Amino acid sequence: EAGVTQFPSHSVIEKGQTVTLRCDPISGHDNLYWYRRVMGKEIKFLLHFVKESKQDESGMPNNRFLAERTGGTYSTLKVQPAELEDSGVYFCASSLHRLAGGSTDTQYFGPGTRLTVL
Amino acid sequence: QKEVEQDPGPLSVPEGAIVSLNCTYSNSAFQYFMWYRQYSRKGPELLMYTYSSGNKEDGRFTAQVDKSSKYISLFIRDSQPSDSATYLCAMSALRGGKLIFGQGTELSVKP
């Protein structure tokens, strides 16, 4: 079974430009999470999708970040316009967990996208 | 103050040593406690998962949770060079909810 995949693995852009990150969760996983690790800091939660709906977006830093999950499959995270402080590693995770119970809530992480804003 | 505190290390031990990794937390709502292992340039990989207080053992790894002290630990017995990685504690208040991570402890096991 394929794991969580993320594209690109590395992106270097200039301040003010737009970048779109993509995450493909494990097939059949309803839950998709975005996290970010800024240099020297802990991994921080950004948002959580259940299928195509945003369950929790309390971690989104500001309105320059837009996450979508059309059709409840893959997700994109767009940063527009990018700022220097957006540099870091963006992780995506997915889980099978359903509120009806009986399923694991283990979050499986992708390898991350390393974003550098110059 | 951070919700989860973890000593970033680095921690260097000889092969075969017992390793003890710890995290403290401030939010009493946390009920689900995890340890993830992360190798360089890879994503975090779940190592241990514990619900509420107690101990859990899996091979050379033992996870302990003390909710009264808001303290969790991971012990690695007979450590191996392949255990060299960053170990991240993570916790959640809700099953399936967002994870709150510690900063991670970088561990190096020397042959």
Interface residues (C-beta under 8 A of the other chain):
Chain A: V4 N31 Y33 Y35 K41 E42 I43 K44 F45 H48 D56 S58 G59 F91 A93 S95 H97 L99 D105 T106 Q107 Y108 F109 G110 P111 G112
Chain B: K2 V4 Q6 Y32 Y36 R41 K42 G43 P44 E45 L46 Y49 L88 A90 R95 G96 G97 K98 L99 I100 F101 G102 Q103 G104
